[in-house]
């Protein structure tokens, strides 16, 4: 018995998110089916966490236990022949038997991608969120710095979520601009439901002058969802990587 | 009567190329339909040239004559409300009455995009051509330099094409690498059918060592299609821009 870790890239557009669905439209379902077709095994596929419908991944991580004799680094090639083009295993490797894609994760990095131009992009539709007004990046960067650290992020969680604590730690937020694309990259030890999409929505509001930089601290401290910006759509969000020890 | 120039971005994946089709699946059909819905006019939409099924554009150019009173720079916004998300008018402007998108064009720039990694990319499928073997870019750049200038490019034209002359001038070829993406950008005064896709296929063969750099000059001079590399698929090709005086 070996424990195999997969690193996975996917285009979330055509799926109902990571989680297994009754109709098989979850990314998890498709990968489990590919593993079954390859090894004959009905494995338990453990991901670092779920991603919502439409959300993309450059480096989702999942693991499973197998009795198959396929060399660990060959699983990626073998599975890719069974998978649709919008799901690709970019790496497969053997890991310790106690590695758990979710519980062993130390931090995650998400990217929210914004296309900032007066017209949307035909080629980046469903890949980036279109913002018409030019963002003031100096203000966006200053606002972003307030999120770094350990805070109660209750104002940045979808209403109705049920969690023990809304305290999380963000270790880094960077804002990069490459021509018309703006990347908001957030690294943290854990994220509340919709947290990155609400932070991105709040930063866009700062960038267009709808929220003042000076108010960000109060918005965080308020713990009130309605004080923060809107939840941006899923298609701008990418799970970039999951870090382990 | 005004002559309106449109600059157009499109994702060619879901269309049967630029040219009008009986079933309306040409990009030209869709834009003409949007113009008709906006102005009531059945215009003659003149493009800089056709693009094949699956080929993308960042800056296709087309023009049409209209009696509409819509301000020239507002056509883009108005048309985008009528167009599907995979076709975007990025600019609209009034031009001289003798401007002709095809005959007035001085040069065109195409890009062929290669994703160079052991695994394909889920997010760039239908956006870049996947090459498994690592390309030797030094050799690719040296080979590319032989194409610059005025040559008989008969070896780089799809068989069965019917043209008066196969002599064309390439003014520039640049090879850029950004992480796993390699861009082959070709500028010229005109292109034969499939010319950029065959040049790209030949350069890939050089990059993987299947064709020697030293043989490129002979391949060009041979004028024989079978001496050159294969025609790469349409989805890696982008019409980047069309230059006018």
HADDOCK unambig.tbl for C-alpha pairs under 7 A between the chains (distance, minus, plus):
assign (segid A and resid 9 and name CA) (segid B and resid 122 and name CA) 6.11 0.50 0.50
assign (segid A and resid 10 and name CA) (segid B and resid 122 and name CA) 5.35 0.50 0.50
assign (segid A and resid 10 and name CA) (segid B and resid 123 and name CA) 6.40 0.50 0.50
assign (segid A and resid 11 and name CA) (segid B and resid 122 and name CA) 5.93 0.50 0.50
assign (segid A and resid 11 and name CA) (segid B and resid 123 and name CA) 5.24 0.50 0.50
assign (segid A and resid 85 and name CA) (segid B and resid 122 and name CA) 5.85 0.50 0.50
assign (segid A and resid 85 and name CA) (segid B and resid 125 and name CA) 6.90 0.50 0.50
assign (segid A and resid 86 and name CA) (segid B and resid 122 and name CA) 4.36 0.50 0.50
assign (segid A and resid 86 and name CA) (segid B and resid 123 and name CA) 6.63 0.50 0.50
assign (segid A and resid 87 and name CA) (segid B and resid 122 and name CA) 5.46 0.50 0.50
assign (segid A and resid 88 and name CA) (segid B and resid 121 and name CA) 6.71 0.50 0.50
assign (segid A and resid 88 and name CA) (segid B and resid 122 and name CA) 5.65 0.50 0.50
assign (segid A and resid 90 and name CA) (segid B and resid 119 and name CA) 6.03 0.50 0.50
assign (segid A and resid 119 and name CA) (segid B and resid 90 and name CA) 6.02 0.50 0.50
assign (segid A and resid 121 and name CA) (segid B and resid 88 and name CA) 6.71 0.50 0.50
assign (segid A and resid 122 and name CA) (segid B and resid 9 and name CA) 6.11 0.50 0.50
assign (segid A and resid 122 and name CA) (segid B and resid 10 and name CA) 5.34 0.50 0.50
assign (segid A and resid 122 and name CA) (segid B and resid 11 and name CA) 5.92 0.50 0.50
assign (segid A and resid 122 and name CA) (segid B and resid 85 and name CA) 5.85 0.50 0.50
assign (segid A and resid 122 and name CA) (segid B and resid 86 and name CA) 4.35 0.50 0.50
assign (segid A and resid 122 and name CA) (segid B and resid 87 and name CA) 5.44 0.50 0.50
assign (segid A and resid 122 and name CA) (segid B and resid 88 and name CA) 5.63 0.50 0.50
assign (segid A and resid 123 and name CA) (segid B and resid 10 and name CA) 6.39 0.50 0.50
assign (segid A and resid 123 and name CA) (segid B and resid 11 and name CA) 5.24 0.50 0.50
assign (segid A and resid 123 and name CA) (segid B and resid 86 and name CA) 6.62 0.50 0.50
assign (segid A and resid 125 and name CA) (segid B and resid 85 and name CA) 6.90 0.50 0.50
